[in-house]
Amino acid sequence: MAKRDYYEVLEVSRDASDDELKKAFRTLARKNHPDKNPDDSGAENRFKEIQEAYAVLSNPQQRRNYDTFGHDSPGGNPFGSSGFQGVNISMDDLFSGGFDSVFSQFFGSGGASRRSSRGNDVLIRHSVDMGMAMLGGETELEAKLLVNCEACEGRAAASPEGVKTCGTCAGQGQVTQNRKIGPFIQQMVTDCPDCNGSGRKITDPCKPCRGEGREKKKQTIRFSIPAGISDGTRMRMGGRGEPIRGGGGSPGDLYIQVHIEDHEWYERDGSDLLMALPLGYPELLLGTSISLPHIDGKDITIDVPAGSIPGDTLDVKGRGFPRSRGRGRGNITVLFKLYVPSKLSKNVKKQIEGLRDEIGIDLDSVEDLVRKEAKSRRGAR
């Protein structure tokens, strides 16, 4: 019987994305899994056909070959002389996505996940004050990081002659094994047990680094903080991460995660700043002008209008953090709060007692004032 078109098998179009292929495969595989159809003799063949179609189309190189040549791709059957034998995928795998690692190993070096040719990334957390976060600038930190051993230049051997190609994997770092599971043959690609996936054997280990090819050294890392940076931002420094053990490949990347320290009176809200301003009753009643130092280095002036009440707010335009995409700066929102001294002199108490009749509230009319205030709020809504 002639093979059906793989796209037809998975019921997708020829321009289907990887996610669409995966979704179609999982849906059809669940529907046709032999465990779900114990009384259907054709379920196993349909399941294998679906697996084969996905195995080819989920591999970019094999998919290109199939799109160009169909089932008659040069080099014959991509699964070898015995053809596709199926994979032992459980129903749990179909729900958890465990089939991904299996299908990535069908095509040897082309589809298998090979040993990484890149070192590990490193994350360092660094704190800056709010002024640096607002204005940006140059800063630095010190950290102990893995670097290539100076004595052996990262090769892990005392001399170049001490590095030999692993005979078991021929320097590939991986070996392929076939494992029979019931009627299926599963091809497994694993790290070489003799060289731990490095592809090399060290016969004369470097003494300073004990054959690691790496050592920890204290480094001073200088970098720039962009103006307006947000708390938690991660900045990437390519190639400043860990080198690969035993040399070869390229180092990973270094990520610096920025933490912005709290300010003594400002809170940040995006590009805006919030602050509470304590004021005495005379300042609220009569109004005043207050000058305060600001984190951008220039004082801010807050003009408190006469007749202000606690809870009122005032915006100081354009003195917040830089907005994204260069659209100016945010504002400072100032919240007025009534400052009540904890202690008063006898003389001050007498003066306040004298003002009570003029500016105080008639306690007998408090109920009417409460109604008036509530009515005013409802009208404002």
Protein Blocks (a to p, Z undefined) as FASTA:
>chain_A
ZZddfklmnopafkbcfklmmmmmmmmmmmmgmklmmmlmklmmmmmmmmmmmmmmmpmk
lmmmmmmnommbghijfkbjnopnbjaddfklmmnopmmmmmmmmnojmlmccddfbdcd
ddddddddfklmmnopadddddddddddfklnonopabfklpccdfklnonopacdddde
hjbccddddddfklnonopacfbdcfklnonopacddddddddddehiaehiacddehia
ccdehiaajdddddddddddddfkbccehjaccddddddfklmmnopadddddfkopacd
ddddehiaehiacddehiaccdehhiajadddddddddddfbdcfklmmmmmmmmmmmmc
cfklmmmmmmmmmmmmmmmZZ
